[in-house]
Amino acid sequence: MMGRSLCEGRGGRGRLGGQEAVRLAFCTISRYHTRKPRGGPMGSLHVLLAHRVLDHIRAEGLPAGHHLTEQSLEPVLGTSRSPIRGALAHLAAQGVLVPRPPRRGLFLARDAAEMALAEDLPGAPAEERAYLALARARLAGELPAVLSESEAMRRTGLARDALRRVLARAAQEGWIEQRPSRRWSFLPMIDGPEACAESYALRAALEPAALRMPGFAPDPAVLERLRAQQRMLAEGGVFRAGDAELFAANSTFHESLATLSGNRFVLQMVVRQNQLRRLVEYRAVLDRGRVRHQCFEHLSILDRLMADDRDAAARLLEGHLVHAGEEKVRLLRRAGGSAETTKETP
């Protein structure tokens, strides 16, 4: 868990201010996304985040000499600064980032365009394939509710250390948890049209209501960061970003709005719904044109919030979620309940 200086409360029961709400959000999200299995090294998380940083560098087309900071990566990765610091150190050890004295921090050693599509970082290709294979097998109902590490090693062909990095990622993303005796149990998830419809009904009721809560405190810095990210995607970044990065950007948008409500229980529910749908989204073939349209819808919601018209923003958000849910359920039913041909990620 995080230390008191970052994640514990500062006393009082009044409404959370903008910066305090953002602090709470990143801490709460990081508890979901950075929790490691008992006895597992934090290094595995740093490697996973390092690959996501590389995806971000390529999607943005960042030039050599670009200054990468923990603060700038927080909204991209949806986690707190401590694991981001470890990911940056990992990239520096691989020569992707370099120091440039007398300036502080780390900088890109070369242009994004010069990077191989799969940068040679330890643990990338085989572990990524194994992760996706486990996800597909889980969605297809081919795995037992409790999986032993020995069975997982047989299925993936990975050594135990590599397998544990894969399982640590799955635990970080909320669809598996460690049990005693080298066993792992799968958690409930959204895996069909009925569950999908129920999830979107909940989100369409909850997320717009969060914008109307008395404790909602729009933070201009947070809204501006979200706007910059969504605009980058809408202006073409959606066609360069990886599937996982698009899912992360979408989750960051919805979780950040929940954060600004000042209600930690709203945030927890939104985070959990994103976790439950993650596997279905990873298995989907994205319609990037549709995702781009959704980014423009996000921008319209942000414009209303920045104009202090929360009611209009809530109406737009409700319509956004209702339409996205109807389309996702339709696609799932057309595919006979399988996630394999689902085409969009709301």
C-alpha positions as CSV (number, residue, x, y, z in Angstrom):
1,M,0.0,0.0,0.0
2,M,1.0,3.6,-0.4
3,G,2.5,5.6,2.4
4,R,0.6,8.1,4.6
5,S,2.2,11.1,2.9
6,L,0.4,10.4,-0.4
7,C,-2.7,8.4,0.2
8,E,-4.0,8.8,3.7
9,G,-6.5,11.5,4.5
10,R,-5.6,14.9,5.8
11,G,-8.3,15.2,8.4
12,G,-11.8,16.6,8.3
13,R,-15.0,15.5,6.6
14,G,-15.7,18.4,4.4
15,R,-16.0,18.4,0.6
16,L,-12.9,17.3,-1.2
17,G,-11.2,20.2,-3.1
18,G,-10.1,19.7,-6.7
19,Q,-6.5,18.8,-6.0
20,E,-7.4,16.7,-3.0
21,A,-9.9,14.8,-5.1
22,V,-7.4,14.2,-7.8
23,R,-4.9,12.9,-5.1
24,L,-7.6,10.5,-3.9
25,A,-8.4,9.3,-7.4
26,F,-4.8,8.5,-8.3
27,C,-4.4,6.7,-4.9
28,T,-7.6,4.7,-5.3
29,I,-6.9,3.8,-8.9
30,S,-3.4,2.8,-8.0
31,R,-4.7,0.5,-5.3
32,Y,-6.4,-1.4,-8.1
33,H,-3.7,-1.1,-10.7
34,T,-0.6,-1.5,-8.7
35,R,-1.5,-4.1,-6.2
36,K,1.0,-6.9,-6.4
37,P,0.5,-10.6,-5.5
38,R,1.9,-11.7,-2.2
39,G,5.6,-12.3,-2.5
40,G,5.7,-10.9,-6.1
41,P,8.2,-8.2,-7.1
42,M,7.1,-4.7,-7.9
43,G,9.6,-4.9,-10.7
44,S,7.1,-6.8,-12.8
45,L,4.7,-3.8,-12.6
46,H,7.5,-1.4,-13.6
47,V,8.2,-3.5,-16.7
48,L,4.5,-3.5,-17.7
49,L,4.2,0.2,-17.2
50,A,7.4,0.7,-19.2
51,H,5.7,-0.9,-22.2
52,R,2.7,1.3,-21.8
53,V,5.0,4.4,-21.7
54,L,6.6,3.2,-25.0
55,D,3.1,2.8,-26.5
56,H,2.4,6.4,-25.4
57,I,5.7,7.7,-26.9
58,R,4.9,6.1,-30.3
59,A,1.2,7.2,-30.3
60,E,2.2,10.8,-29.6
61,G,5.2,10.7,-32.0
62,L,7.4,12.3,-29.4
63,P,10.8,13.7,-30.6
64,A,14.3,13.0,-29.3
65,G,14.9,15.2,-26.3
66,H,11.3,15.3,-25.1
67,H,11.2,15.5,-21.3
68,L,9.1,12.7,-19.8
69,T,7.8,13.5,-16.3
70,E,5.9,11.4,-13.7
71,Q,3.3,14.2,-13.6
72,S,2.7,14.1,-17.3
73,L,2.3,10.3,-17.3
74,E,-0.2,10.1,-14.4
75,P,-3.3,10.7,-16.5
76,V,-2.0,8.5,-19.3
77,L,-1.2,5.5,-17.2
78,G,-3.9,5.9,-14.5
79,T,-1.5,5.2,-11.6
80,S,0.4,7.1,-9.0
81,R,3.9,8.5,-9.3
82,S,5.9,5.8,-7.5
83,P,5.4,3.0,-10.0
84,I,5.8,5.5,-12.9
85,R,9.2,6.4,-11.4
86,G,10.1,2.8,-11.5
87,A,9.0,2.5,-15.1
88,L,11.1,5.5,-16.1
89,A,14.1,4.1,-14.4
90,H,13.6,0.8,-16.3
91,L,13.5,2.7,-19.6
92,A,16.6,4.6,-18.6
93,A,18.4,1.3,-17.9
94,Q,17.5,0.1,-21.4
95,G,18.8,3.4,-23.0
96,V,15.3,4.6,-24.1
97,L,15.6,7.6,-21.8
98,V,18.7,9.5,-20.9
99,P,19.7,12.3,-18.5
100,R,20.7,15.7,-19.9
101,P,22.6,17.6,-17.2
102,P,22.3,20.3,-16.0
103,R,18.6,19.8,-16.6
104,R,16.8,17.5,-14.2
105,G,14.9,14.4,-15.2
106,L,14.9,12.0,-18.1
107,F,14.6,12.7,-21.9
108,L,13.9,10.6,-25.0
109,A,17.2,9.3,-26.5
110,R,15.7,9.3,-30.0
111,D,12.6,10.1,-32.0
112,A,9.6,7.9,-31.6
113,A,9.7,7.2,-35.4
114,E,13.1,5.6,-34.9
115,M,11.9,3.1,-32.4
116,A,11.1,-0.4,-33.4
117,L,7.4,-1.3,-33.2
118,A,8.3,-3.7,-30.4
119,E,11.1,-2.1,-28.5
120,D,13.5,-4.7,-27.1
121,L,12.6,-4.6,-23.5
122,P,12.8,-7.7,-21.3
123,G,9.7,-9.8,-21.1
124,A,7.7,-8.3,-23.9
125,P,6.7,-10.6,-26.8
126,A,6.3,-14.1,-25.2
127,E,4.6,-12.7,-22.0
128,E,2.3,-10.5,-24.0
129,R,1.2,-13.5,-26.1
130,A,0.7,-15.6,-22.9
131,Y,-1.3,-12.8,-21.3
132,L,-3.7,-12.5,-24.2
133,A,-3.9,-16.3,-24.5
134,L,-5.0,-16.6,-20.9
135,A,-7.5,-13.8,-21.4
136,R,-9.0,-15.5,-24.4
137,A,-9.2,-18.9,-22.7
138,R,-10.9,-17.3,-19.7
139,L,-13.5,-15.6,-21.9
140,A,-14.1,-18.9,-23.8
141,G,-14.7,-20.8,-20.6
142,E,-11.7,-23.0,-21.1
143,L,-10.2,-22.4,-17.7
144,P,-11.3,-23.6,-14.2
145,A,-12.4,-21.1,-11.6
146,V,-9.1,-21.7,-9.8
147,L,-5.9,-22.1,-11.8
148,S,-2.7,-23.6,-10.5
149,E,0.6,-22.1,-11.6
150,S,1.7,-25.5,-12.9
151,E,-1.4,-25.7,-15.2
152,A,-0.8,-22.1,-16.3
153,M,2.9,-22.9,-17.1
154,R,1.8,-25.9,-19.2
155,R,-0.7,-23.8,-21.1
156,T,1.6,-20.8,-21.8
157,G,5.0,-22.5,-22.0
158,L,6.5,-19.8,-19.7
159,A,8.9,-20.4,-16.9
160,R,7.5,-19.6,-13.4
161,D,9.1,-16.2,-13.0
162,A,7.7,-15.0,-16.4
163,L,4.3,-16.6,-15.6
164,R,4.2,-14.7,-12.4
165,R,4.8,-11.4,-14.2
166,V,1.8,-12.3,-16.5
167,L,-0.4,-13.2,-13.5
168,A,0.7,-10.0,-11.7
169,R,-0.5,-8.0,-14.6
170,A,-3.9,-9.8,-14.6
171,A,-4.2,-9.2,-10.9
172,Q,-3.2,-5.5,-11.4
173,E,-6.0,-5.3,-14.0
174,G,-8.6,-6.8,-11.6
175,W,-9.6,-10.1,-13.2
176,I,-7.6,-12.6,-11.1
177,E,-6.3,-12.8,-7.6
178,Q,-3.7,-14.9,-5.8
179,R,-4.6,-17.7,-3.4
180,P,-2.4,-19.9,-1.2
181,S,-0.4,-22.9,-2.6
182,R,0.5,-21.2,-5.9
183,R,-3.1,-21.0,-7.1
184,W,-5.0,-18.1,-8.7
185,S,-8.8,-17.6,-8.8
186,F,-10.6,-15.7,-11.5
187,L,-12.9,-12.9,-10.5
188,P,-16.4,-12.1,-12.0
189,M,-16.4,-10.1,-15.2
190,I,-18.6,-8.8,-18.0
191,D,-18.6,-11.7,-20.5
192,G,-21.9,-11.5,-22.4
193,P,-24.8,-9.2,-23.5
194,E,-26.9,-9.5,-20.3
195,A,-23.9,-8.6,-18.1
196,C,-23.0,-5.8,-20.5
197,A,-26.5,-4.3,-20.5
198,E,-26.6,-4.4,-16.7
199,S,-23.2,-2.7,-16.5
200,Y,-24.2,0.1,-18.9
201,A,-27.5,0.6,-17.1
202,L,-25.6,1.1,-13.9
203,R,-23.1,3.5,-15.5
204,A,-25.7,5.5,-17.2
205,A,-27.5,6.1,-13.9
206,L,-24.4,6.7,-11.8
207,E,-21.9,8.7,-13.9
208,P,-24.2,11.5,-14.9
209,A,-25.5,11.7,-11.4
210,A,-22.0,12.2,-10.2
211,L,-21.7,15.4,-12.2
212,R,-24.8,16.8,-10.4
213,M,-23.6,16.0,-6.9
214,P,-23.2,19.0,-4.5
215,G,-19.6,18.0,-3.9
216,F,-18.6,18.1,-7.6
217,A,-15.6,20.4,-7.9
218,P,-14.4,20.9,-11.5
219,D,-10.6,21.3,-11.4
220,P,-9.5,23.3,-14.5
221,A,-6.1,21.6,-14.6
222,V,-7.7,18.1,-14.6
223,L,-10.2,19.0,-17.3
224,E,-7.6,20.6,-19.4
225,R,-5.4,17.5,-19.2
226,L,-8.3,15.3,-20.2
227,R,-9.2,17.7,-23.0
228,A,-5.6,17.6,-24.4
229,Q,-5.6,13.8,-24.3
230,Q,-9.0,13.4,-26.0
231,R,-8.2,16.0,-28.6
232,M,-4.9,14.2,-29.5
233,L,-6.9,11.0,-30.0
234,A,-9.7,12.7,-32.0
235,E,-7.2,14.4,-34.3
236,G,-5.7,11.1,-35.4
237,G,-4.0,9.6,-32.3
238,V,-6.7,7.0,-32.2
239,F,-5.3,5.4,-35.3
240,R,-1.8,5.2,-33.9
241,A,-2.5,4.2,-30.3
242,G,-2.5,0.5,-29.2
243,D,-5.8,-1.1,-28.0
244,A,-4.6,-1.1,-24.3
245,E,-3.7,2.6,-24.5
246,L,-7.1,3.5,-25.9
247,F,-8.8,1.5,-23.2
248,A,-6.6,3.3,-20.6
249,A,-7.5,6.8,-22.0
250,N,-11.2,6.0,-22.0
251,S,-11.0,4.7,-18.4
252,T,-9.0,7.8,-17.3
253,F,-11.7,10.0,-18.8
254,H,-14.6,8.4,-16.9
255,E,-12.7,7.8,-13.7
256,S,-11.4,11.4,-13.6
257,L,-15.0,12.7,-13.8
258,A,-16.0,10.4,-11.0
259,T,-13.1,11.7,-9.0
260,L,-14.2,15.3,-9.3
261,S,-17.6,14.3,-7.8
262,G,-15.7,14.2,-4.4
263,N,-17.5,10.9,-3.6
264,R,-15.0,8.1,-3.2
265,F,-17.6,5.4,-3.5
266,V,-18.7,6.6,-7.0
267,L,-15.0,6.4,-8.0
268,Q,-14.7,2.9,-6.7
269,M,-17.7,1.7,-8.6
270,V,-16.6,3.3,-11.9
271,V,-13.1,1.8,-11.5
272,R,-14.6,-1.6,-10.8
273,Q,-16.9,-1.5,-13.9
274,N,-13.8,-0.6,-16.0
275,Q,-12.0,-3.6,-14.6
276,L,-14.9,-5.9,-15.2
277,R,-15.1,-5.0,-18.9
278,R,-11.3,-5.0,-19.6
279,L,-11.1,-8.5,-21.0
280,V,-14.0,-8.1,-23.4
281,E,-12.4,-4.9,-24.7
282,Y,-9.0,-6.6,-25.1
283,R,-10.5,-9.3,-27.1
284,A,-12.5,-6.9,-29.3
285,V,-11.6,-5.8,-32.8
286,L,-11.8,-2.0,-32.4
287,D,-13.7,0.2,-34.8
288,R,-11.3,3.1,-34.5
289,G,-13.6,5.4,-36.4
290,R,-16.3,4.8,-33.8
291,V,-13.8,5.3,-31.0
292,R,-12.8,8.6,-32.6
293,H,-16.4,9.7,-32.6
294,Q,-16.6,8.9,-28.9
295,C,-13.5,11.1,-28.3
296,F,-15.4,14.0,-29.9
297,E,-18.3,13.2,-27.5
298,H,-15.9,13.3,-24.6
299,L,-14.7,16.7,-25.8
300,S,-18.3,18.0,-25.9
301,I,-18.8,16.9,-22.3
302,L,-15.6,18.6,-21.2
303,D,-16.6,21.8,-23.0
304,R,-19.8,21.9,-21.0
305,L,-18.0,21.3,-17.7
306,M,-15.4,24.0,-18.5
307,A,-18.3,26.3,-19.1
308,D,-19.7,25.4,-15.7
309,D,-22.9,23.8,-17.3
310,R,-22.9,20.6,-15.3
311,D,-26.5,19.7,-16.2
312,A,-25.8,19.9,-19.9
313,A,-22.6,17.8,-19.4
314,A,-24.6,15.2,-17.4
315,R,-27.2,14.9,-20.2
316,L,-24.5,14.5,-22.8
317,L,-22.7,11.9,-20.7
318,E,-26.0,9.9,-20.2
319,G,-26.7,9.9,-23.9
320,H,-23.1,8.9,-24.6
321,L,-23.3,5.9,-22.2
322,V,-26.9,4.8,-23.3
323,H,-26.0,4.8,-26.9
324,A,-22.6,3.1,-26.4
325,G,-24.3,0.4,-24.2
326,E,-27.0,-0.3,-26.8
327,E,-24.5,-0.6,-29.6
328,K,-22.2,-2.9,-27.5
329,V,-25.1,-5.2,-26.5
330,R,-26.4,-5.3,-30.1
331,L,-22.9,-6.4,-31.3
332,L,-22.6,-9.0,-28.6
333,R,-26.0,-10.5,-29.4
334,R,-25.3,-10.6,-33.1
335,A,-22.1,-12.5,-32.3
336,G,-24.0,-15.0,-30.2
337,G,-22.7,-13.6,-26.9
338,S,-19.0,-14.0,-28.0
339,A,-16.7,-11.0,-27.4
340,E,-14.6,-12.0,-30.4
341,T,-16.3,-9.8,-33.0
342,T,-17.2,-6.9,-30.7
343,K,-16.3,-3.7,-32.5
344,E,-16.1,-0.7,-30.2
345,T,-15.0,0.4,-26.8
346,P,-17.1,3.1,-25.1
